[in-house]
């Protein structure tokens, strides 16, 4: 298995632009998580899905952020409009029910820079 | 919701010394406590975990201890090596919820 696949690896955009981050979880994993990493705040949970259904989105900063999981093999995190304070590394992770659903496998992350 | 505090934020040791990182959690219902290691520019990866029915777990040079009464758990690395240099994250969760991470400890091992 190729692991959790995220794209793009790097994204540089200007303030006000729409940004879409993409994630393909490991096949067979039924939980998917989006985390944001910054030096100041560490790894923050944004949202997580179980069987494609959003379970907890309390970490989504504001209405500018939205996430979808249309099927078991794909999820997107969208920021519209983007702001400089959104600059961070965004990680997607997935977990399998056979492992208690707790062990996370992370993607390589998307380094987002909003100018 | 769960809140995880991690200390220290940075730790510098000499090669061969031991390193200890401590975490506290707030939700007494949490029952799973993993540790992740993140090397520079890489993704976090699980290195060891412990469940609430166990007080200590060891894997070669790393060990984790858990005190449920006090709601804290610790990572111990013995005989540190330069390749142990990384950011270490503790986390806590219970069934049906997502992992909540501490803010991380940057460990530097100098030879």
Interface residues (C-beta under 8 A of the other chain):
Chain A: X33 X35 X41 X42 X43 X44 X45 X48 X55 X56 X58 X91 X100 X101 X102 X103 X104 X106 X107 X108 X109
Chain B: X1 X32 X34 X36 X42 X43 X44 X45 X46 X49 X89 X93 X95 X96 X97 X98 X99 X100 X101 X102 X103 X104
